[in-house]
């Protein structure tokens, strides 16, 4: 006796086209977000440990000012403080529109249009600026202790700027708002070096600059 198969074909569940398109769009958006994040990280400044620096307002000049500063991130010279095992690249920049904010976080910068160049160090003041950071380690972080808010350099210790040797005279803390008005600091004193960085705090943004001064070694 023959049997006729009359069973139903298994139902095929179809994904609505709108849901499928939404899923694809979400995948593309996620991929674009990942790529965008990677690109952004690739262009973010890093500290001496290679970690990305979280930037706040005023941490770096805008692109137009940086272009006018004619920044050289590495001149092939070094800035050193042997007592602190500090040895970082020395760059150069110029003050533009009263802006003296370094653009990088792994080097010290000699200021071209303040004081004198290194080959005339005996005739005037050499100015050096550098960044420090709160959550990381930039060149300026070598120079102070955050919890005590004190400089780690001492009078009589050595400091070298691009092969020019200095002896540290001392350090002081100056409020950022008062720094431009500190006349003695900007006087072109023969044989002097002035090093400026931000003093970081355990909480909140930096409110003061650490200023270190020294004289040419004999």
FISEKOL-69730 format. One record per residue (C-alpha): residue number from 1; residue in one letter; x, y, z. Coordinates in Angstrom, 1 decimal. Each point is the difference from the previous one (the first is absolute). Example, Ala and Ser with C-alpha at 12.3 -4.5 7.8 and 13.67 -1.06 7.14 Angstrom:
REM FISEKOL-69730
<atom pos="1" code="a" u="12.3" v="-4.5" w="7.8"/>
<atom pos="2" code="s" u="1.4" v="3.4" w="-0.7"/>
This chain:
REM FISEKOL-69730
<atom pos="1" code="x" u="0.0" v="0.0" w="0.0"/>
<atom pos="2" code="x" u="1.5" v="3.3" w="-1.0"/>
<atom pos="3" code="x" u="0.1" v="3.0" w="2.4"/>
<atom pos="4" code="x" u="-0.3" v="3.6" w="-1.1"/>
<atom pos="5" code="x" u="2.2" v="2.5" w="1.9"/>
<atom pos="6" code="x" u="-2.1" v="2.9" w="0.9"/>
<atom pos="7" code="x" u="2.3" v="1.5" w="2.8"/>
<atom pos="8" code="x" u="0.4" v="3.8" w="0.1"/>
<atom pos="9" code="x" u="3.3" v="1.7" w="-1.1"/>
<atom pos="10" code="x" u="1.8" v="1.4" w="3.0"/>
<atom pos="11" code="x" u="-0.8" v="3.7" w="0.3"/>
<atom pos="12" code="x" u="2.9" v="2.3" w="-0.8"/>
<atom pos="13" code="x" u="0.3" v="3.0" w="2.3"/>
<atom pos="14" code="x" u="1.0" v="3.1" w="-1.9"/>
<atom pos="15" code="x" u="1.8" v="3.0" w="1.6"/>
<atom pos="16" code="x" u="-1.9" v="3.2" w="-0.8"/>
<atom pos="17" code="x" u="2.0" v="2.1" w="-2.5"/>
<atom pos="18" code="x" u="-0.1" v="3.0" w="2.3"/>
<atom pos="19" code="x" u="1.5" v="-1.9" w="2.9"/>
<atom pos="20" code="x" u="2.7" v="-1.4" w="-2.2"/>
<atom pos="21" code="x" u="0.9" v="3.5" w="-1.3"/>
<atom pos="22" code="x" u="0.1" v="1.4" w="3.5"/>
<atom pos="23" code="x" u="2.3" v="-2.8" w="1.1"/>
<atom pos="24" code="x" u="2.4" v="0.7" w="-2.9"/>
<atom pos="25" code="x" u="-0.1" v="3.8" w="0.7"/>
<atom pos="26" code="x" u="0.9" v="-0.7" w="3.7"/>
<atom pos="27" code="x" u="2.9" v="-2.1" w="-1.1"/>
<atom pos="28" code="x" u="1.3" v="2.7" w="-2.3"/>
<atom pos="29" code="x" u="-0.5" v="2.6" w="2.6"/>
<atom pos="30" code="x" u="1.9" v="-2.1" w="2.5"/>
<atom pos="31" code="x" u="2.9" v="-0.5" w="-2.4"/>
<atom pos="32" code="x" u="0.1" v="3.7" w="-0.8"/>
<atom pos="33" code="x" u="0.1" v="0.8" w="3.7"/>
<atom pos="34" code="x" u="2.9" v="-2.4" w="0.6"/>
<atom pos="35" code="x" u="1.9" v="1.3" w="-3.0"/>
<atom pos="36" code="x" u="-0.6" v="3.6" w="1.0"/>
<atom pos="37" code="x" u="1.1" v="-0.7" w="3.6"/>
<atom pos="38" code="x" u="3.2" v="-1.6" w="-1.3"/>
<atom pos="39" code="x" u="0.7" v="2.9" w="-2.3"/>
<atom pos="40" code="x" u="-0.6" v="2.5" w="2.8"/>
<atom pos="41" code="x" u="2.3" v="-1.9" w="2.3"/>
<atom pos="42" code="x" u="2.7" v="-0.1" w="-2.7"/>
<atom pos="43" code="x" u="-0.1" v="3.8" w="-0.1"/>
<atom pos="44" code="x" u="-0.3" v="0.6" w="3.8"/>
<atom pos="45" code="x" u="3.2" v="1.2" w="1.7"/>
<atom pos="46" code="x" u="1.7" v="-2.6" w="2.3"/>
<atom pos="47" code="x" u="2.1" v="0.4" w="3.1"/>
<atom pos="48" code="x" u="3.5" v="-1.4" w="0.7"/>
<atom pos="49" code="x" u="-1.6" v="-3.4" w="0.8"/>
<atom pos="50" code="x" u="-1.7" v="-0.1" w="-3.3"/>
<atom pos="51" code="x" u="-3.5" v="0.5" w="1.5"/>
<atom pos="52" code="x" u="-2.5" v="2.3" w="-1.6"/>
<atom pos="53" code="x" u="-0.4" v="3.4" w="1.7"/>
<atom pos="54" code="x" u="-3.5" v="1.1" w="0.9"/>
<atom pos="55" code="x" u="-0.1" v="3.6" w="-1.2"/>
<atom pos="56" code="x" u="-1.9" v="2.8" w="1.7"/>
<atom pos="57" code="x" u="-0.6" v="3.6" w="-1.1"/>
<atom pos="58" code="x" u="3.3" v="1.8" w="-0.5"/>
<atom pos="59" code="x" u="2.2" v="-3.0" w="0.3"/>
<atom pos="60" code="x" u="1.2" v="0.5" w="-3.5"/>
<atom pos="61" code="x" u="-0.2" v="3.0" w="-2.4"/>
<atom pos="62" code="x" u="-2.4" v="-0.2" w="-2.9"/>
<atom pos="63" code="x" u="1.4" v="-1.1" w="-3.4"/>
<atom pos="64" code="x" u="0.4" v="3.5" w="-1.3"/>
<atom pos="65" code="x" u="2.1" v="1.1" w="2.9"/>
<atom pos="66" code="x" u="2.1" v="-3.1" w="-0.2"/>
<atom pos="67" code="x" u="0.7" v="0.7" w="-3.6"/>
<atom pos="68" code="x" u="1.2" v="3.5" w="0.9"/>
<atom pos="69" code="x" u="2.1" v="-1.3" w="2.8"/>
<atom pos="70" code="x" u="2.1" v="-1.8" w="-2.6"/>
<atom pos="71" code="x" u="0.4" v="-2.9" w="2.5"/>
<atom pos="72" code="x" u="2.9" v="-2.3" w="-0.2"/>
<atom pos="73" code="x" u="-0.7" v="-3.0" w="2.2"/>
<atom pos="74" code="x" u="3.5" v="-1.4" w="-0.1"/>
<atom pos="75" code="x" u="3.2" v="2.0" w="-0.8"/>
<atom pos="76" code="x" u="2.3" v="-3.0" w="0.6"/>
<atom pos="77" code="x" u="0.9" v="1.6" w="3.3"/>
<atom pos="78" code="x" u="-0.9" v="-1.0" w="3.6"/>
<atom pos="79" code="x" u="-1.3" v="1.5" w="3.2"/>
<atom pos="80" code="x" u="1.4" v="-1.8" w="3.0"/>
<atom pos="81" code="x" u="-0.1" v="0.1" w="3.8"/>
<atom pos="82" code="x" u="2.4" v="-2.8" w="1.1"/>
<atom pos="83" code="x" u="-1.1" v="0.0" w="3.6"/>
<atom pos="84" code="x" u="-3.5" v="-0.9" w="-1.1"/>
<atom pos="85" code="x" u="1.1" v="-2.4" w="-2.8"/>
<atom pos="86" code="x" u="-1.8" v="2.4" w="-2.3"/>
<atom pos="87" code="x" u="1.1" v="-0.1" w="-3.7"/>
<atom pos="88" code="x" u="-2.5" v="1.1" w="-2.6"/>
<atom pos="89" code="x" u="0.1" v="1.5" w="-3.5"/>
<atom pos="90" code="x" u="0.4" v="3.7" w="-0.4"/>
<atom pos="91" code="x" u="-2.3" v="1.7" w="-2.5"/>
<atom pos="92" code="x" u="-0.5" v="3.7" w="-0.9"/>
<atom pos="93" code="x" u="-3.0" v="2.3" w="-0.3"/>
<atom pos="94" code="x" u="-0.8" v="3.7" w="-0.2"/>
<atom pos="95" code="x" u="-2.5" v="2.0" w="2.1"/>
<atom pos="96" code="x" u="-3.0" v="0.9" w="-2.1"/>
<atom pos="97" code="x" u="-2.9" v="2.2" w="1.0"/>
<atom pos="98" code="x" u="1.3" v="-0.1" w="3.6"/>
<atom pos="99" code="x" u="-0.3" v="-3.8" w="-0.1"/>
<atom pos="100" code="x" u="2.8" v="-2.0" w="1.7"/>
<atom pos="101" code="x" u="-1.8" v="-3.4" w="0.1"/>
<atom pos="102" code="x" u="2.1" v="-3.0" w="-1.2"/>
<atom pos="103" code="x" u="-1.8" v="-2.1" w="-2.6"/>
<atom pos="104" code="x" u="1.8" v="-3.3" w="0.9"/>
<atom pos="105" code="x" u="0.2" v="-2.2" w="3.1"/>
<atom pos="106" code="x" u="3.3" v="-1.8" w="-0.4"/>
<atom pos="107" code="x" u="2.5" v="2.8" w="-0.4"/>
<atom pos="108" code="x" u="1.2" v="3.3" w="1.5"/>
<atom pos="109" code="x" u="-0.1" v="3.1" w="-2.3"/>
<atom pos="110" code="x" u="2.5" v="2.9" w="-0.2"/>
<atom pos="111" code="x" u="-1.8" v="3.2" w="-0.7"/>
<atom pos="112" code="x" u="1.5" v="1.7" w="-3.0"/>
<atom pos="113" code="x" u="-1.3" v="3.5" w="0.3"/>
<atom pos="114" code="x" u="0.6" v="0.5" w="3.7"/>
<atom pos="115" code="x" u="3.5" v="0.6" w="1.4"/>
<atom pos="116" code="x" u="2.9" v="-1.3" w="-2.0"/>
<atom pos="117" code="x" u="0.9" v="-3.2" w="-2.0"/>
<atom pos="118" code="x" u="2.2" v="-2.6" w="1.5"/>
<atom pos="119" code="x" u="3.1" v="1.2" w="-1.9"/>
<atom pos="120" code="x" u="-0.3" v="3.3" w="1.8"/>
<atom pos="121" code="x" u="-1.0" v="-1.4" w="3.4"/>
<atom pos="122" code="x" u="2.6" v="2.1" w="1.8"/>
<atom pos="123" code="x" u="-1.6" v="3.2" w="-1.2"/>
<atom pos="124" code="x" u="-3.6" v="-0.5" w="1.1"/>
<atom pos="125" code="x" u="-2.7" v="-2.4" w="1.3"/>
<atom pos="126" code="x" u="-0.9" v="-3.3" w="-1.6"/>
<atom pos="127" code="x" u="-3.7" v="-0.8" w="0.4"/>
<atom pos="128" code="x" u="-1.3" v="-3.6" w="0.0"/>
<atom pos="129" code="x" u="-3.6" v="-1.1" w="0.4"/>
<atom pos="130" code="x" u="-1.5" v="-3.5" w="0.3"/>
<atom pos="131" code="x" u="-3.3" v="-1.7" w="0.7"/>
<atom pos="132" code="x" u="-0.9" v="-2.1" w="3.1"/>
<atom pos="133" code="x" u="-3.1" v="-2.1" w="0.3"/>
<atom pos="134" code="x" u="-2.3" v="-1.0" w="2.8"/>
<atom pos="135" code="x" u="-0.7" v="-3.6" w="-1.1"/>
<atom pos="136" code="x" u="3.2" v="-1.1" w="-1.7"/>
<atom pos="137" code="x" u="3.6" v="1.1" w="-0.2"/>
<atom pos="138" code="x" u="1.3" v="2.8" w="-2.2"/>
<atom pos="139" code="x" u="3.4" v="1.8" w="0.3"/>
<atom pos="140" code="x" u="-1.2" v="2.4" w="2.6"/>
<atom pos="141" code="x" u="-1.0" v="-2.8" w="2.3"/>
<atom pos="142" code="x" u="3.6" v="-0.8" w="0.7"/>
<atom pos="143" code="x" u="0.4" v="3.4" w="1.7"/>
<atom pos="144" code="x" u="-2.5" v="-0.1" w="2.9"/>
<atom pos="145" code="x" u="-1.8" v="-2.2" w="2.5"/>
<atom pos="146" code="x" u="-3.8" v="0.2" w="-0.4"/>
<atom pos="147" code="x" u="-1.1" v="-0.8" w="3.6"/>
<atom pos="148" code="x" u="2.3" v="2.5" w="1.6"/>
<atom pos="149" code="x" u="-0.1" v="2.5" w="-2.8"/>
<atom pos="150" code="x" u="3.7" v="0.5" w="0.3"/>
<atom pos="151" code="x" u="2.9" v="0.1" w="-2.6"/>
<atom pos="152" code="x" u="2.2" v="-3.0" w="-0.1"/>
<atom pos="153" code="x" u="3.1" v="1.9" w="-1.2"/>
<atom pos="154" code="x" u="2.3" v="1.6" w="2.5"/>
<atom pos="155" code="x" u="2.4" v="3.0" w="-0.2"/>
<atom pos="156" code="x" u="3.5" v="-1.1" w="-1.2"/>
<atom pos="157" code="x" u="-1.3" v="-2.8" w="-2.2"/>
<atom pos="158" code="x" u="0.8" v="-0.2" w="-3.7"/>
<atom pos="159" code="x" u="-2.3" v="0.8" w="-2.9"/>
<atom pos="160" code="x" u="1.0" v="-0.2" w="-3.6"/>
<atom pos="161" code="x" u="-1.8" v="1.7" w="-2.9"/>
<atom pos="162" code="x" u="1.2" v="-1.2" w="-3.4"/>
<atom pos="163" code="x" u="3.5" v="-0.6" w="1.2"/>
<atom pos="164" code="x" u="0.2" v="3.3" w="2.0"/>
<atom pos="165" code="x" u="0.6" v="-0.8" w="3.7"/>
<atom pos="166" code="x" u="-1.7" v="1.9" w="2.8"/>
<atom pos="167" code="x" u="-0.1" v="-0.1" w="3.8"/>
<atom pos="168" code="x" u="-3.4" v="0.2" w="1.6"/>
<atom pos="169" code="x" u="-0.5" v="3.0" w="2.2"/>
<atom pos="170" code="x" u="-3.5" v="-0.8" w="1.3"/>
<atom pos="171" code="x" u="-3.7" v="-0.2" w="-0.9"/>
<atom pos="172" code="x" u="-3.2" v="1.7" w="0.8"/>
<atom pos="173" code="x" u="-3.8" v="-0.4" w="-0.5"/>
<atom pos="174" code="x" u="-1.8" v="2.8" w="-1.9"/>
<atom pos="175" code="x" u="-3.7" v="0.2" w="-0.6"/>
<atom pos="176" code="x" u="-0.8" v="-0.4" w="-3.7"/>
<atom pos="177" code="x" u="-1.8" v="3.3" w="-0.1"/>
<atom pos="178" code="x" u="3.0" v="1.8" w="1.5"/>
<atom pos="179" code="x" u="2.7" v="-1.6" w="-2.1"/>
<atom pos="180" code="x" u="-0.2" v="2.5" w="-2.9"/>
<atom pos="181" code="x" u="0.3" v="2.9" w="2.5"/>
<atom pos="182" code="x" u="3.1" v="-1.4" w="1.7"/>
<atom pos="183" code="x" u="2.4" v="2.6" w="-1.3"/>
<atom pos="184" code="x" u="3.2" v="-1.5" w="1.4"/>
<atom pos="185" code="x" u="-0.7" v="-3.3" w="-1.7"/>
<atom pos="186" code="x" u="0.0" v="1.6" w="-3.4"/>
<atom pos="187" code="x" u="3.0" v="2.2" w="0.4"/>
<atom pos="188" code="x" u="2.8" v="-1.1" w="-2.3"/>
<atom pos="189" code="x" u="2.7" v="-0.9" w="2.6"/>
<atom pos="190" code="x" u="3.4" v="-1.1" w="-1.3"/>
<atom pos="191" code="x" u="0.8" v="-3.7" w="0.5"/>
<atom pos="192" code="x" u="-3.4" v="-0.9" w="1.5"/>
<atom pos="193" code="x" u="-2.4" v="-2.8" w="-0.9"/>
<atom pos="194" code="x" u="-3.7" v="0.0" w="0.8"/>
<atom pos="195" code="x" u="-2.0" v="-3.2" w="-0.1"/>
<atom pos="196" code="x" u="-3.8" v="0.1" w="0.2"/>
<atom pos="197" code="x" u="-2.6" v="-2.8" w="0.4"/>
<atom pos="198" code="x" u="-3.4" v="-0.4" w="1.5"/>
<atom pos="199" code="x" u="-0.2" v="-1.2" w="3.6"/>
<atom pos="200" code="x" u="-2.6" v="-2.8" w="0.1"/>
<atom pos="201" code="x" u="-2.4" v="-0.5" w="2.9"/>
<atom pos="202" code="x" u="-1.5" v="-3.2" w="1.5"/>
<atom pos="203" code="x" u="-3.4" v="1.4" w="-0.9"/>
<atom pos="204" code="x" u="-1.1" v="2.5" w="-2.6"/>
<atom pos="205" code="x" u="1.8" v="1.9" w="-2.7"/>
<atom pos="206" code="x" u="3.4" v="1.5" w="0.5"/>
<atom pos="207" code="x" u="-0.1" v="3.5" w="1.4"/>
<atom pos="208" code="x" u="3.7" v="0.8" w="0.4"/>
<atom pos="209" code="x" u="3.3" v="-0.2" w="-2.0"/>
<atom pos="210" code="x" u="3.2" v="-1.4" w="1.3"/>
<atom pos="211" code="x" u="2.8" v="2.2" w="-1.0"/>
<atom pos="212" code="x" u="3.6" v="-1.1" w="0.3"/>
<atom pos="213" code="x" u="3.0" v="2.3" w="-0.5"/>
<atom pos="214" code="x" u="3.7" v="-0.6" w="-0.3"/>
<atom pos="215" code="x" u="3.3" v="1.5" w="-1.1"/>
<atom pos="216" code="x" u="2.7" v="-1.1" w="-2.4"/>
<atom pos="217" code="x" u="2.4" v="-2.6" w="1.4"/>
<atom pos="218" code="x" u="3.5" v="1.2" w="0.3"/>
